Amino acid sequence: MKNKLVLFVLIVIVGFIGFRILNGDTPVEERKEDVVVMDEGSNSEEMSSIEYIDINPAEAKALIDEEEDLVIIDVSPHYNTAHLPNAVNYYLGDGSLDEAIPNLDKSKVYLVYCHVDSVSIAGANKLIEAGFQNVYRLEGNYNAWIEAGYPIETVSN
């Protein structure tokens, strides 16, 4: 009985890892097709199917290099230490993101990141809840960007 339980747990873990590998290797363009686009006739059930898209640092770098209308939002309190190039800071914790949302252009593409998952997820969800349709979240956040060797900016005093 104990061996069967161990085998079951191993199968679940291997299956989960395989799913993440397969899902993580899907190009951004293919995953973007899964996002539902809202129109005036859409109802609230359809609206709940809109989600942000997690992208890894390589996909984020490609998005930054290719998307002219990209707005990069750092929702962390650490912006002044260092941040992704051309990022703007709307710190989630002090309400800055909530204040900025009404003034942001919903037709643009947004990349949200932080230093922790919970905050970047909350920030990306706030944009989605406000009706933004092209929202990406940097999987692994700032640390994954650094580990991938991509450039950062610092604030000059």
C-alpha positions in Angstrom: 0.0 0.0 0.0 2.8 2.4 0.9 4.6 1.7 -2.4 1.4 2.4 -4.3 1.1 5.8 -2.6 4.7 6.7 -3.3 4.2 5.7 -6.9 1.1 7.7 -7.2 2.8 10.8 -5.7 5.7 10.4 -8.2 3.4 10.1 -11.1 1.6 13.3 -10.0 4.8 15.2 -9.6 6.2 14.0 -13.0 2.9 14.9 -14.6 3.0 18.3 -13.1 6.6 18.9 -14.2 5.8 17.7 -17.7 2.8 20.0 -17.9 4.9 23.0 -16.8 7.6 22.2 -19.3 5.1 21.9 -22.1 3.2 25.0 -21.0 6.4 27.0 -20.5 7.7 26.2 -23.9 4.6 27.4 -25.7 5.4 30.6 -27.6 3.7 33.7 -26.4 1.9 34.1 -29.7 0.2 30.7 -29.3 -0.8 31.3 -25.7 -2.1 34.8 -26.6 -4.8 33.2 -28.8 -6.4 31.8 -25.6 -7.2 35.2 -24.3 -10.8 36.2 -24.9 -11.3 39.6 -26.4 -14.3 41.5 -24.9 -16.7 43.6 -26.9 -19.7 45.7 -25.9 -22.0 42.7 -26.1 -19.9 40.5 -23.8 -21.3 39.4 -20.5 -19.7 38.9 -17.1 -19.2 35.2 -17.5 -17.1 35.9 -20.6 -15.2 38.6 -18.7 -14.0 36.2 -16.1 -12.3 34.1 -18.8 -9.8 37.0 -19.5 -6.5 36.4 -17.8 -3.0 37.7 -17.8 -0.4 35.6 -19.5 2.7 34.4 -17.6 5.9 34.7 -19.7 9.4 33.7 -18.9 12.3 36.2 -19.1 13.3 35.2 -22.7 9.7 35.8 -23.8 9.5 39.0 -21.9 12.8 40.2 -23.6 11.3 39.4 -27.0 8.1 41.2 -26.1 10.1 44.3 -25.0 12.2 44.2 -28.2 9.2 43.7 -30.5 6.1 45.5 -29.0 6.1 49.2 -29.7 3.1 49.9 -27.4 4.5 47.9 -24.4 4.2 49.5 -21.0 6.4 47.8 -18.3 5.0 48.2 -14.8 7.1 47.6 -11.7 4.7 47.1 -8.9 7.4 46.8 -6.2 8.7 49.2 -3.6 12.3 48.5 -5.0 12.1 50.5 -8.2 14.7 53.0 -7.1 17.2 50.3 -6.4 17.0 48.9 -10.0 14.4 48.0 -12.5 13.8 46.7 -16.0 14.7 49.3 -18.7 11.9 51.8 -19.4 9.7 50.5 -16.6 7.4 52.8 -14.7 6.7 52.3 -11.0 3.2 52.0 -9.7 3.8 50.4 -6.3 0.9 48.2 -5.4 1.3 48.6 -1.7 0.7 52.3 -1.5 -2.2 52.4 -4.0 -0.1 53.9 -6.9 -1.3 51.3 -9.3 -5.0 51.9 -8.3 -4.5 55.6 -8.9 -2.8 55.1 -12.3 -5.2 52.6 -13.8 -7.9 55.1 -14.9 -5.2 57.0 -16.8 -3.6 54.0 -18.5 -4.4 53.3 -22.2 -6.3 50.0 -22.4 -5.2 49.5 -26.0 -1.6 49.1 -25.0 0.3 45.9 -24.0 1.4 45.7 -20.4 4.1 43.6 -18.7 3.9 43.5 -14.9 6.6 42.4 -12.6 7.7 42.7 -9.0 10.1 40.9 -6.7 7.5 38.4 -5.4 4.8 36.4 -7.1 1.9 37.5 -4.9 2.4 41.2 -5.7 2.9 40.8 -9.4 -0.1 38.5 -9.7 -2.2 41.0 -7.8 -1.0 43.8 -10.0 -1.7 41.9 -13.2 -5.1 40.9 -11.9 -6.0 44.5 -11.1 -5.3 45.4 -14.7 -7.5 42.5 -15.9 -10.3 43.4 -13.5 -10.1 47.0 -14.9 -10.8 45.7 -18.4 -7.2 45.6 -19.8 -6.9 42.8 -22.3 -3.2 42.5 -23.2 -1.5 41.9 -19.8 1.6 39.7 -19.3 3.3 38.9 -16.1 7.1 38.2 -15.8 7.3 34.7 -14.4 10.0 34.6 -11.8 9.8 38.4 -11.6 12.8 40.6 -11.2 15.1 37.9 -10.0 14.4 35.7 -13.0 15.2 38.7 -15.3 18.6 39.2 -13.5 19.4 35.5 -13.6 18.8 35.4 -17.3 21.4 38.2 -17.7 19.2 40.9 -19.1 19.9 44.6 -18.5 18.5 46.7 -15.7 18.4 50.4 -15.1 19.2 52.3 -11.9 17.8 55.6 -10.8 20.5 58.4 -10.8 20.4 60.9 -8.0 
